[in-house]
Amino acid sequence: PKKASRKESAAHWRQRRTREPAAKPGSRSDLCKVVARRGHVPKESTEMSLEAGAAVVVLRSELSDAPGWIFATRGDDECGYVPRTHLLRDQSPSRRSWFGSRGSARGRSPKPK
């Protein structure tokens, strides 16, 4: 994942402290920018809406493939929790095109030599 900019980092920590007063700000390198693999419509006031393809800033150490919620920010004033499984951890072009166009490689036979 890409690093968050200084502006994005400052906005993230400021917004996180409003939602989680005990949260201690970290460094810019603790944050990263990831892309939503699919949208999310909030059901609670603590959740943030997501559109597929939207970039958000999250705490790198909280990213995982496990189900659950992660605090995310977008811009200076949008923040809230989003489903972790809705975010792409690896945004490399090869992975996006592979999973986006061909699906999973599991269960496929290796090519003959």
Disulfide bonds with the S-S distance in Angstrom:
none
